[in-house]
Amino acid sequence: QVQLVESGGGLVQVEESLRLSCEASVRTFSSWNMGWFRQAPGKEREFVASINKSGTGTNYADSVKGRFTISRDNAKNTVYLQMDYLKPEDTAVYYCNAATGYIRYWGQGTQVIVSS
Protein backbone atom coordinates (compact mmCIF):
# COMPACT_ATOMS: atom_id res chain seq x y z
CA GLN A 1 0.00 0.00 0.00
CA VAL A 2 1.27 3.46 -0.94
CA GLN A 3 -0.18 6.66 0.41
CA LEU A 4 0.54 9.85 -1.49
CA VAL A 5 -0.02 13.33 -0.09
CA GLU A 6 0.28 16.34 -2.38
CA SER A 7 0.86 19.89 -1.25
CA GLY A 8 1.86 23.26 -2.65
CA GLY A 9 -1.14 24.18 -4.74
CA GLY A 10 -2.74 27.58 -4.64
CA LEU A 11 -3.81 30.69 -6.51
CA VAL A 12 -1.19 32.49 -8.58
CA GLN A 13 -1.01 35.05 -11.33
CA VAL A 14 0.00 34.37 -14.93
CA GLU A 15 3.76 33.75 -15.35
CA GLU A 16 4.26 33.15 -11.64
CA SER A 17 5.66 29.91 -10.24
CA LEU A 18 4.57 27.15 -7.88
CA ARG A 19 6.27 24.04 -6.59
CA LEU A 20 4.15 21.02 -5.85
CA SER A 21 5.33 18.28 -3.52
CA CYS A 22 4.14 14.73 -3.10
CA GLU A 23 5.29 12.71 -0.12
CA ALA A 24 4.90 8.95 -0.26
CA SER A 25 4.35 6.74 2.72
CA VAL A 26 6.21 3.68 1.59
CA ARG A 27 9.45 1.99 2.60
CA THR A 28 10.64 1.38 -0.95
CA PHE A 29 10.05 4.74 -2.61
CA SER A 30 12.97 4.20 -4.98
CA SER A 31 11.14 1.20 -6.44
CA TRP A 32 8.35 3.36 -7.84
CA ASN A 33 8.17 5.43 -10.99
CA MET A 34 6.47 8.69 -10.11
CA GLY A 35 4.35 11.07 -12.10
CA TRP A 36 2.09 14.07 -12.08
CA PHE A 37 -1.28 14.26 -13.80
CA ARG A 38 -3.88 16.98 -13.84
CA GLN A 39 -7.58 17.35 -14.39
CA ALA A 40 -9.20 20.60 -15.41
CA PRO A 41 -12.93 21.23 -14.89
CA GLY A 42 -14.98 19.34 -17.45
CA LYS A 43 -11.93 17.56 -18.87
CA GLU A 44 -10.34 14.16 -18.51
CA ARG A 45 -7.28 13.59 -16.37
CA GLU A 46 -4.12 14.08 -18.42
CA PHE A 47 -0.44 13.26 -18.10
CA VAL A 48 1.88 16.10 -17.09
CA ALA A 49 5.27 14.63 -16.23
CA SER A 50 6.98 11.48 -15.01
CA ILE A 51 10.30 10.48 -13.53
CA ASN A 52 11.89 7.07 -13.28
CA LYS A 53 12.91 5.28 -10.10
CA SER A 54 16.43 6.69 -9.93
CA GLY A 55 15.53 10.17 -11.12
CA THR A 56 17.72 9.92 -14.19
CA GLY A 57 14.90 9.89 -16.73
CA THR A 58 11.98 12.27 -17.18
CA ASN A 59 9.11 12.78 -19.60
CA TYR A 60 6.82 15.74 -20.12
CA ALA A 61 3.62 16.57 -21.88
CA ASP A 62 4.23 18.90 -24.81
CA SER A 63 2.07 21.54 -23.16
CA VAL A 64 4.46 21.90 -20.21
CA LYS A 65 7.88 21.22 -21.76
CA GLY A 66 10.32 23.98 -20.94
CA ARG A 67 8.11 25.34 -18.14
CA PHE A 68 7.71 22.46 -15.69
CA THR A 69 10.41 20.35 -14.06
CA ILE A 70 9.85 17.09 -12.23
CA SER A 71 12.37 15.86 -9.69
CA ARG A 72 12.55 13.47 -6.77
CA ASP A 73 14.41 13.02 -3.54
CA ASN A 74 14.45 9.33 -2.68
CA ALA A 75 15.89 10.04 0.77
CA LYS A 76 12.78 12.10 1.56
CA ASN A 77 10.26 9.89 -0.27
CA THR A 78 9.17 12.97 -2.17
CA VAL A 79 8.57 13.96 -5.77
CA TYR A 80 8.33 17.57 -6.85
CA LEU A 81 6.85 19.49 -9.74
CA GLN A 82 8.36 22.93 -10.28
CA MET A 83 5.96 24.94 -12.40
CA ASP A 84 7.22 28.16 -13.96
CA TYR A 85 5.61 30.64 -16.34
CA LEU A 86 2.18 29.40 -15.40
CA LYS A 87 -0.70 29.98 -17.79
CA PRO A 88 -4.46 30.07 -17.18
CA GLU A 89 -4.74 26.74 -19.02
CA ASP A 90 -2.59 25.15 -16.30
CA THR A 91 -5.51 25.58 -13.91
CA ALA A 92 -6.45 22.11 -12.68
CA VAL A 93 -6.31 19.68 -9.81
CA TYR A 94 -2.86 18.10 -9.86
CA TYR A 95 -2.49 14.47 -8.83
CA CYS A 96 0.60 12.56 -7.85
CA ASN A 97 0.93 9.03 -9.16
CA ALA A 98 3.12 6.11 -8.15
CA ALA A 99 3.48 3.23 -10.57
CA THR A 100 5.27 -0.07 -10.83
CA GLY A 101 4.25 -2.67 -13.35
CA TYR A 102 0.45 -2.61 -13.50
CA ILE A 103 0.07 -1.21 -9.99
CA ARG A 104 -0.81 2.46 -9.59
CA TYR A 105 -1.61 4.65 -6.65
CA TRP A 106 -3.01 8.18 -6.64
CA GLY A 107 -2.93 11.06 -4.22
CA GLN A 108 -5.96 13.14 -3.33
CA GLY A 109 -4.91 16.06 -5.51
CA THR A 110 -3.98 19.68 -4.97
CA GLN A 111 -5.70 22.60 -6.68
CA VAL A 112 -3.78 25.03 -8.84
CA ILE A 113 -5.51 28.15 -10.10
CA VAL A 114 -3.77 30.54 -12.47
CA SER A 115 -5.47 33.88 -12.70
CA SER A 116 -5.07 36.28 -15.58
KAPEUR-V7026 format. One record per residue. N is the residue number from 1. OMEGA is omega in radians with two decimals (NA if undefined). BURIAL is I if it has 24 or more other ideal C-beta (glycine too) atoms within 12 Angstrom, else O. Layout:
# KAPEUR-V7026
<<N,OMEGA,BURIAL> <N,OMEGA,BURIAL>>
This chain:
# KAPEUR-V7026
<<1,3.11,O> <2,3.04,I> <3,-3.10,O> <4,-3.14,I> <5,3.13,I> <6,3.05,I> <7,3.04,I> <8,3.11,I> <9,3.11,I> <10,3.13,O> <11,3.13,O> <12,3.08,I> <13,3.09,O> <14,3.12,O> <15,3.01,O> <16,-3.07,O> <17,3.00,O> <18,3.00,I> <19,3.08,I> <20,3.08,I> <21,3.06,I> <22,3.14,I> <23,-3.10,I> <24,3.04,I> <25,-3.11,O> <26,-3.09,I> <27,-3.05,O> <28,-3.08,O> <29,-3.09,I> <30,3.09,I> <31,-3.03,O> <32,2.91,I> <33,-3.06,I> <34,-3.14,I> <35,3.02,I> <36,3.06,I> <37,3.09,I> <38,3.11,I> <39,3.10,O> <40,-3.14,I> <41,3.11,O> <42,-3.12,O> <43,3.09,O> <44,3.07,O> <45,-3.11,O> <46,3.12,I> <47,3.07,O> <48,-3.08,I> <49,3.07,I> <50,3.13,I> <51,-3.09,I> <52,-2.97,O> <53,-3.08,O> <54,-3.11,O> <55,-3.09,I> <56,-3.13,O> <57,-3.12,O> <58,3.04,I> <59,-3.11,O> <60,2.95,I> <61,-3.12,I> <62,-3.06,O> <63,-3.09,O> <64,-3.13,I> <65,3.14,O> <66,3.14,O> <67,-3.11,I> <68,3.08,I> <69,3.08,I> <70,3.11,I> <71,3.13,I> <72,3.05,I> <73,-3.07,O> <74,3.11,O> <75,-3.13,O> <76,-3.12,O> <77,-3.01,I> <78,3.00,I> <79,-3.07,I> <80,2.97,I> <81,3.07,I> <82,-3.09,I> <83,-3.14,I> <84,3.11,O> <85,-3.08,O> <86,-3.13,I> <87,3.10,I> <88,-3.13,O> <89,3.02,O> <90,3.11,I> <91,-3.08,I> <92,2.90,I> <93,-3.10,I> <94,-3.09,I> <95,3.03,I> <96,-3.10,I> <97,3.04,I> <98,-3.06,I> <99,2.96,I> <100,-3.04,O> <101,3.14,O> <102,-3.11,O> <103,3.10,O> <104,3.01,O> <105,-3.11,I> <106,2.98,I> <107,-3.08,I> <108,3.09,O> <109,3.06,I> <110,-3.03,I> <111,3.02,I> <112,3.10,I> <113,3.13,I> <114,-3.06,I> <115,3.09,O> <116,NA,O>>
